[in-house]
Amino acid sequence: MNPGDKQQLYDAVLPRVSDLVAGETDIIAVMATVACGLHHAFDYFDWTGFYRVVEPGLLKIGPYQGTHGCLTIPFDRGVCGAAARLRRTQIVPDVREFPGHIACSSSTRSEIVVPVLAPGGTLVGVLDIDSDRPAAFDEVDGRNLERICCLIGGVCMGD
């Protein structure tokens, strides 16, 4: 999909998701709504979901859309772990070339993972999106998914 078409989809999805979660203070409800909205808007998103920080150095599966995901992911493994550890978006065009990639699904070819930070910088979790297409994600996805994760992080103001 070309960058302009992607941006148009994000321009339509972001206000819709933002309206749906406006005023909601439950982070799980917000994550579930965002995962559903994103997953159904983009045909190249084959797994869309969140991993939550449940203890230092450990992520546990949260709300998602798609087939089963891994239940736990340590910060020192995989793309999700790298995004959590570095607190930086990870765009992986070919997961087979990512050292330590965790294959929750054998059909996954590319992945993007975006950290979710609460005000003050506390890591709440990560948004993980897998695609069965190689090189499915780019800077357009990164920029827009970071905006969405900022919205989610704002729910955590009391945390």
C-alpha positions as CSV (number, residue, x, y, z in Angstrom):
1,M,0.0,0.0,0.0
2,N,1.4,3.4,-0.9
3,P,2.1,5.9,1.8
4,G,-0.7,8.3,0.7
5,D,-3.3,5.6,0.9
6,K,-2.0,4.5,4.3
7,Q,-2.2,8.1,5.6
8,Q,-5.8,8.5,4.4
9,L,-6.7,5.3,6.4
10,Y,-5.0,6.6,9.5
11,D,-6.7,10.0,9.1
12,A,-10.1,8.2,9.1
13,V,-9.3,5.8,11.9
14,L,-7.6,8.1,14.5
15,P,-10.6,10.4,15.1
16,R,-13.0,7.4,15.2
17,V,-10.9,5.6,17.8
18,S,-10.3,8.8,19.7
19,D,-14.1,9.5,19.9
20,L,-14.8,5.9,21.0
21,V,-12.3,6.1,23.9
22,A,-13.0,9.8,24.9
23,G,-13.5,10.0,28.6
24,E,-12.7,6.3,29.3
25,T,-10.3,5.8,32.2
26,D,-9.9,2.0,32.0
27,I,-6.7,1.3,30.1
28,I,-7.8,-2.3,29.2
29,A,-11.1,-1.0,27.7
30,V,-9.1,1.6,25.7
31,M,-6.6,-1.0,24.5
32,A,-9.4,-3.4,23.4
33,T,-11.1,-0.7,21.5
34,V,-7.9,0.5,19.8
35,A,-6.9,-3.1,18.9
36,C,-10.3,-3.7,17.3
37,G,-10.4,-0.4,15.4
38,L,-7.0,-0.8,14.0
39,H,-7.2,-4.5,13.1
40,H,-10.4,-4.1,11.1
41,A,-9.3,-0.9,9.3
42,F,-6.1,-2.3,7.8
43,D,-6.1,-5.4,5.7
44,Y,-2.4,-6.0,6.1
45,F,-2.7,-6.2,10.0
46,D,-2.9,-9.9,10.7
47,W,-2.4,-9.6,14.5
48,T,-3.0,-6.4,16.4
49,G,-2.7,-6.2,20.1
50,F,-1.1,-5.1,23.3
51,Y,1.4,-6.6,25.7
52,R,1.2,-5.0,29.2
53,V,4.1,-4.5,31.7
54,V,3.1,-6.8,34.6
55,E,6.4,-6.8,36.4
56,P,9.9,-5.4,35.8
57,G,11.2,-6.8,32.6
58,L,8.1,-8.8,31.7
59,L,5.2,-8.2,29.2
60,K,2.0,-10.2,29.4
61,I,-0.6,-10.4,26.6
62,G,-3.4,-7.9,26.7
63,P,-6.3,-7.1,24.4
64,Y,-5.8,-8.2,20.9
65,Q,-7.4,-9.2,17.6
66,G,-6.2,-12.2,15.5
67,T,-5.0,-15.7,16.3
68,H,-3.4,-16.6,19.6
69,G,-0.4,-14.6,20.7
70,C,2.4,-15.4,23.1
71,L,1.4,-15.2,26.7
72,T,4.5,-13.6,28.1
73,I,7.5,-11.9,26.6
74,P,10.6,-10.8,28.6
75,F,12.2,-7.5,27.7
76,D,15.3,-9.3,26.5
77,R,13.6,-11.2,23.7
78,G,11.9,-10.4,20.5
79,V,10.7,-7.3,18.8
80,C,8.3,-6.5,21.6
81,G,11.0,-6.9,24.2
82,A,13.3,-4.5,22.2
83,A,10.5,-1.9,22.0
84,A,9.9,-2.1,25.7
85,R,13.6,-2.2,26.7
86,L,14.6,0.7,24.3
87,R,11.3,2.6,24.6
88,R,11.4,3.1,20.9
89,T,9.3,2.0,17.9
90,Q,10.6,-1.1,16.2
91,I,9.9,-1.5,12.5
92,V,11.0,-4.9,11.2
93,P,10.6,-5.6,7.4
94,D,11.5,-9.3,7.8
95,V,11.1,-10.9,11.2
96,R,13.3,-13.8,10.1
97,E,16.3,-11.4,10.1
98,F,15.6,-10.0,13.6
99,P,17.9,-11.6,16.1
100,G,15.9,-13.3,18.9
101,H,12.5,-12.9,17.1
102,I,9.8,-14.8,18.9
103,A,7.6,-16.6,16.3
104,C,4.1,-16.6,17.9
105,S,2.8,-17.3,14.4
106,S,4.8,-19.0,11.6
107,S,3.0,-16.9,9.0
108,T,4.3,-13.5,10.3
109,R,6.7,-11.8,7.9
110,S,7.0,-8.3,9.2
111,E,6.2,-6.5,12.5
112,I,5.9,-3.0,14.1
113,V,5.9,-2.5,17.9
114,V,5.3,0.8,19.5
115,P,5.8,1.6,23.2
116,V,2.9,2.9,25.3
117,L,4.2,5.5,27.8
118,A,2.2,7.1,30.5
119,P,2.9,10.8,31.4
120,G,6.2,10.9,33.1
121,G,7.6,8.2,30.9
122,T,6.4,5.1,32.7
123,L,6.2,2.2,30.3
124,V,2.7,0.8,30.3
125,G,3.1,-1.7,27.5
126,V,3.6,-2.0,23.8
127,L,1.3,-2.1,20.7
128,D,2.3,-5.0,18.6
129,I,1.2,-5.5,15.0
130,D,2.2,-8.4,12.8
131,S,1.7,-8.8,9.0
132,D,1.9,-11.9,6.9
133,R,3.3,-9.6,4.2
134,P,7.0,-8.7,4.0
135,A,7.9,-5.1,4.6
136,A,4.3,-4.1,5.4
137,F,5.2,-1.3,7.8
138,D,7.0,2.0,7.2
139,E,7.4,5.5,8.7
140,V,3.7,6.3,8.0
141,D,2.6,3.4,10.2
142,G,5.2,4.4,12.8
143,R,4.3,8.0,13.1
144,N,0.5,7.3,13.2
145,L,0.7,4.4,15.6
146,E,2.9,6.5,17.9
147,R,0.1,9.2,17.9
148,I,-2.4,6.5,18.9
149,C,-0.1,5.2,21.6
150,C,0.2,8.7,23.0
151,L,-3.6,8.8,23.2
152,I,-3.6,5.5,25.1
153,G,-0.8,6.6,27.4
154,G,-2.8,9.6,28.4
155,V,-5.4,7.3,30.0
156,C,-2.6,6.3,32.5
157,M,-2.3,9.7,34.0
158,G,-3.2,8.4,37.5
159,D,-0.7,5.5,37.2
